[in-house]
Amino acid sequence: MGQLLLPRCPCCGYRTGCRTCPVCYWTDDGQGDADASVVRGGPNGELSLSDARLNFAIYGASDRRYRDLVRPPRVDEYP
């Protein structure tokens, strides 16, 4: 029997299974690649998914202000 794979975070891509990802601090609101450049407001404020992905590449968090709230991914969370 295979291991259950949790969904990937749309921002960082790790499989944390959390609504607000502890690896990047993006809150999954259903946004995906099709509308990644749209700022939806809501739990992610003024960030689009595209901006959050860029921030993650630069700061290791979906927004610079979340750098102290995130943690490294665990081995079982890698895509």
C-alpha positions as CSV (number, residue, x, y, z in Angstrom):
1,M,0.0,0.0,0.0
2,G,1.4,3.4,-1.0
3,Q,2.0,6.4,1.2
4,L,-0.8,9.1,1.2
5,L,0.5,12.2,-0.5
6,L,-0.6,15.5,1.0
7,P,-1.4,18.3,-1.5
8,R,1.4,20.6,-2.4
9,C,1.4,24.2,-1.2
10,P,0.8,26.5,-4.2
11,C,3.5,28.8,-3.1
12,C,6.5,26.8,-2.0
13,G,5.5,23.3,-3.4
14,Y,6.1,21.4,-0.2
15,R,3.5,18.9,1.0
16,T,2.7,20.2,4.5
17,G,-1.1,19.5,4.4
18,C,-1.8,22.8,6.3
19,R,-4.0,25.6,5.2
20,T,-1.4,28.1,6.2
21,C,1.9,26.5,5.2
22,P,4.5,26.4,8.0
23,V,7.3,26.4,5.4
24,C,6.4,29.6,3.5
25,Y,3.4,31.0,5.5
26,W,1.1,31.2,2.4
27,T,-2.5,30.6,3.2
28,D,-4.1,28.3,0.5
29,D,-7.2,30.1,-0.7
30,G,-7.6,28.1,-3.9
31,Q,-5.4,30.3,-6.1
32,G,-3.3,28.5,-8.6
33,D,-1.2,28.9,-11.8
34,A,-4.2,30.1,-13.9
35,D,-4.7,33.3,-11.8
36,A,-1.3,33.5,-10.0
37,S,-0.8,37.2,-10.8
38,V,-4.1,38.2,-9.3
39,V,-4.2,39.9,-5.9
40,R,-7.2,38.3,-4.2
41,G,-6.9,40.0,-0.8
42,G,-8.3,37.7,1.9
43,P,-5.8,35.8,4.1
44,N,-2.8,36.7,1.9
45,G,-3.5,40.5,1.9
46,E,-1.9,42.4,-1.0
47,L,0.2,39.4,-2.2
48,S,-0.5,37.6,-5.5
49,L,0.7,34.0,-5.7
50,S,3.3,35.0,-8.2
51,D,4.7,37.6,-5.8
52,A,4.6,35.1,-2.9
53,R,6.6,32.6,-5.0
54,L,9.2,35.2,-5.8
55,N,9.4,36.2,-2.2
56,F,9.9,32.6,-1.2
57,A,12.8,32.3,-3.6
58,I,14.4,35.4,-2.1
59,Y,13.4,35.4,1.6
60,G,12.4,31.8,2.2
61,A,8.9,33.0,3.1
62,S,5.8,34.2,1.1
63,D,6.5,37.7,2.5
64,R,9.6,39.2,4.0
65,R,7.7,39.9,7.2
66,Y,7.1,36.2,7.8
67,R,10.7,35.1,7.8
68,D,10.7,34.5,11.6
69,L,7.5,32.4,11.4
70,V,8.5,29.8,8.9
71,R,10.5,26.6,9.3
72,P,12.5,24.4,7.0
73,P,10.6,21.6,5.2
74,R,10.8,18.1,6.7
75,V,12.1,15.2,4.6
76,D,8.5,13.8,4.2
77,E,7.2,17.1,2.9
78,Y,9.4,17.3,-0.2
79,P,7.4,17.1,-3.5
